[in-house]
């Protein structure tokens, strides 16, 4: 499926210029906690709806950034450099 993703540095580009880096998740606090590290590395929520994701502009500026995307509608809600995304929107009716 193709869509337009806007790089914070380069602007809107076709999604084939990017590499998907996975969901934004909370890292394990220490490498000594094997269960937390295993969960961080291998388990994904794979939400149907709004989800924060890592993207790498592999055919452009070669920078990592984050995007919030609705995975059901495949709609990009916002993009920003790491740590700069606005707080998530409240779900409808919530």
HELIX and SHEET records of a PDB file:
HELIX    1   1 UNK A   15  UNK A   17  5                                   3    
HELIX    2   2 UNK A   34  UNK A   42  1                                   9    
SHEET    1   A 2 UNK A   4  UNK A   7  0                                        
SHEET    2   A 2 UNK A  11  UNK A  14 -1                                        
SHEET    1   B 4 UNK A  19  UNK A  23  0                                        
SHEET    2   B 4 UNK A  50  UNK A  56 -1                                        
SHEET    3   B 4 UNK A  64  UNK A  70 -1                                        
SHEET    4   B 4 UNK A  75  UNK A  80 -1                                        
END                                                                             
